[in-house]
Amino acid sequence: MNPRKLSRRKLLKTTACGFGSLAMAGLCSRGGVATGSTTLLQRSPMFVPRAKRVIFIFMAGGPSHVDTYDYKPELIRNHDRDYDFTGVRFGTFGKKSKRKLMKPLWGFKQYGQCSQHVSDLFPYTAQMVDDLCFIKSMQTEGVAHGPSTLFMHTGATNLMRPSMGSWVTYGLGTENQNLPGFVVLQPSASKGGPRNYSSAFLPAIHQGTAIGKAGQPADEATLRNAVNASLSRAEQKRNFRFLQRLNRTQLGNRRQDDQLDAVVESYELAWRMQMNAPQLFDLSGEPKFVRERYGIGSKATDEFGKQCLMGRRLAEAGVRFIQLNYADESATPRWDQHSNMPKHMDHARATDKPVAGLLADLKERGLLEETLVWWSGEFGRTPFSQNGSGRDHNPRGFTTWLAGAGVRPGFSYGSTDEIGDTAVVNPVHMHDLHATILHILGMDHERLTYRHAGLDVRLTGVAGEVVHGILS
């Protein structure tokens, strides 16, 4: 072709496909799609599972176990006495020093047939103790919020590792092709930030889908721009089918291109979400009594109540791993009271009724029989006082609880010492808890691996044992 006779119209006509290829190349480069399996289908577990999905309720900042669920009469009797503690902080690690014991600020009562002690912080959750399985001997890595939060989510304190939700969808896929397999509601951008729901080196399709952000009003924590008001549903479907045919034609010519395949799959999932998610995230159709059960409409509980109700709706829709975050974007995480323990009451009021409402709602609908609910902070707090009326971080012993499929209801496992400082009976490391949750979902944590940098990497590193004592 003579370039001198090439008109502008001729140029655009003959290079249009090239512009399309440039656009597709740009989509592929954006986001760094990982190689590997890119279609998130439902997969068979390694063995018969006890649960189908997980709802993880993250209490950012470290609630004090000795003020909530770990009743210690000796701590009460010895209030204000000096006691020798071994430091865990930088500069004090391994060193002995005297600190004054501080009794819990709230009273404890026994509840349910299991006679579990619960403090006055959680009167609503206390009514559900016969459905809860307490682990009172938790231990973890890291004494600062960032490393401990990252460890809780990924099994590593400072490395880029896939989050637990990503490992779960990698092993099991999803139950609903119209929604992501891993959804994170209102996550914080700090203390690990996006790394807490990252797929890291796993295929990008296992990345957690973040809805909203910490500190944002719950009503705004939804999928933005999911509805196209300018086109009818039929027109949108016709346009999408045409685009899908073009994409599939390209895939037919490049069958080994995992990056291209991942991009196409992500856009197809976005289309399916556009057709289904808006209704899922609309809570207005829920009956008044259900909304009231979660505390929606009351000032203290409205925000977290909406998040918990959305958790139930996502579980009902078949999302595999759902994370609810009680977090904010301040420098001090919500439950982090170094000098103002009475502030725990504010956080308990905000979360107690919503969490109890979620448990009751799941149970009533038959969903608790196939859903594992996990409530925890990244660590506990010390039995001694800090700054007169606060408590420091404590990774050596704290309490978490599980409920639902796979665990013994109305049960307490392990214990800390007589004042609640260190796990001494049946210690459960965070690696052990991760291994146990995977086991409940039908996966062997030692066999759930991914080849990366010449190693078969797993969530639990080279550690972790299933805690059979809590299994139903």
Secondary structure, 3 states (H helix, E strand, C coil): CCHHHCCHHHHHHHHHHHHHHHHHHHHHHCCCCCCCCCCCCCCCCCCCCCCCEEEEEEECCCCCHHHCCCCCHHHHHCCCCEEEEEECCCCCECCEEEEEECCCCCCEEEECCCCEEEECCCHHHHCCHHHEEEEEEEECCCCCHHHHHHHHHHCCCCCCCCCHHHHHHHHHCCCCCCCCCEEEECCCCCCCHHHHHCCCCCCHHHCCEEECCCCCCHHHCCCCCCCCCCCCHHHHHHHHHHHHHHHHHHHHHCCCCHHHHHHHHHHHHHHHHHHHHHHHCCHHHCCHHHHHHCCCCCCCCHHHHHHHHHHHHHHHCCCCEEEEEECCCCCCCCCCCCCCHHHHHHHHHHHHHHHHHHHHHHHHCCCCCCEEEEEECCCEECCECECCCECCEECCCEEEEEEECCECCCEEECEECCCCCCEEECCEEHHHHHHHHHHHCCCCCCCCCEEECCEEECCCCCCCCCCHHHEC
